[in-house]
Structures are given as C-alpha cells and as structure tokens.
Amino acid sequence: MTSSTEPRAHGDPDAAVCPECGDTGWVHSTADDGATTVVRCPCYRATQIARLLEGAGIPPRYHHARLDNFAVTSHMDRSLDEARVVAQNFVEAFPQVPYGLLFVGPAGVGKTHLAAGILRELIEQRGVVGRFADYRDLLRAIQDSYNPVSQTSELQILRPVLDAEVLLLDELGTRRPSNWVLDTVTHILNDRYSTQKLTLITTNFPDEAESWSGDQTITDRVGAYARSRLYEMFRIVTMNGDDFRRQKSASHPSDRYSLGS
Ligand SMILES: [Zn+2]
C-alpha cells in the first residue's frame, strides 16, 4: 500500500497541495501480486469528516463534548455514569440499534454533552450524516419561513432535519405548546420513524411531573400522541441531578459548567 501522510483538509488556501495525491483525492496502490489499483488518499477521508462535522451544526458550546470527557465522579448520581455507558454502547452497536435515545433530566446534568458526544463519535468514526437541531431554534426557523419575504421555505429548513442519518433534537418541549407546535413535532417524529432513521433527544420534561420540570410532563409539552411515539421509538435514559447539583454548589465556581447542560 502507498504510505500515508498526515491528513489535512482541502480548501485551506495556506495548505500545501497534498503530496500523496496532488489534491485529487486518489492514489495508486500496488497489491502484493503487483496489480495496481486506484484508491482514496488518506487526506480524502479527513476532508470528508471535516465537511460532515461542519454540516452537522454542533454549536460551539458543545464542540468539546465527547463521551470520554464526560466526567463522572463518585459524588455524582449513579444514573449519570449509567447514561454514559448507554451512550458508549450505542456508538459501539451503531448502526445495529433498534431505537433512539431520549435523555431525560433536569438542566445541568450533561444530557446535551452526552448526546452531542454520540453525534460527534458517529460522524468521526462512522462517517454518518448527522445534524444537531435546537428545538426552539428549529421551530422558530420553520415559522419564519412562512413569512412571505422569507428567502427560505419550510422544506428547506426541514429537509436536513428529516434527512440526517442521525438527528439530535436538543431541549425538546422548551417551546410553549400550541397546536402548530404539536403538529410539527409529531410530523418530525413520524417522518423519522417511517424512514427508520435514528434520533437522539434531550428534554427537561419527564413522564411524571417533578419539581425541577416546573411540574410539567412531556405530555404537557408535546402532547399525548408525540409522547407515545417517543416511548415507542426511544430508549429512555433518565439522568438524575440532585447529587450533582449539591456537589456543584459546593465546588469551585470555575467547575460549574464543566458538564454543559
Ligand atoms: Zn491526498
């Protein structure tokens, strides 16, 4: 096989042309029997992954989020470590996973960190087309597209969300539920269900009201139909935060945001 060089991204005007392939993305490879074939240059995969990561739209706040830097200490609730193991197993089993993951728990326990970590690992390791969508931002963008002067259509906003091999829908239920909101959420879930695409969801709304959810349930926020879809399509990963919050308030302020939300 041809020797490889450090992967580097195409399109960087300051970068030298790839010495292996001259930026064609293809190199000659000679097999043991002397036959020559043309194969992808190592720089090509690096370029593809960089493009996929950029296209996934993971917010800068979660660029650092990986499964191996989701720190769980013995002071924290055991459910957080269990959630990390579920996330790790999900990545290892992918694409042989029959369900999405629904991370449920109060703000600040690291739900988005874990979900964004899964998304990043699947893009980097498996080359999946992934998409991060903030629930509230997504609904706002769809609604803005109805404005006659808008340059975008509803389909343009929804297409990458529906087409992504793996979608992360963050903070489900944070927008006040109206009939339009319930219909839109149901449409997204049904479409992804019918096309058998995997979805990761985080939410601050549990199945039974808690003080940390403002006494609201997931049914209150997305409706009974979407709730039943969720419980049918997803493995529920509950993350309890009581111990974590106690520890957080006792720790140095600079440690407070180490897990994200
Ligand atoms: Zn190359």
Boltz pocket constraint, residues with backbone or C-beta under 6 A from the ligand:
constraints:
  - pocket:
      binder: B
      contacts: [[A, 18], [A, 19], [A, 20], [A, 21], [A, 22], [A, 23], [A, 24], [A, 25], [A, 26], [A, 41], [A, 42], [A, 43], [A, 44]]
      max_distance: 6.0
